[in-house]
């Protein structure tokens, strides 16, 4: 009994993509989508939110 590989949504375009070793672009559906995503990281379109070191997120601002 052969199991069918799972399908996932491409993070770039939303198309269905098969998740198996034959899909060398996984989780993307194509090289194009992978390169678009890489370009977004390279030009800093994607950013990870950061908190200023040493200050709790809910701390009120203070004057020095």
Secondary structure, 3 states (H helix, E strand, C coil): CCCCCCEEECCCCCCEEECCCCCCCCCCCCHHHHHHHHHHHHCCCCCCCCCCCCCCCCCCCCCC
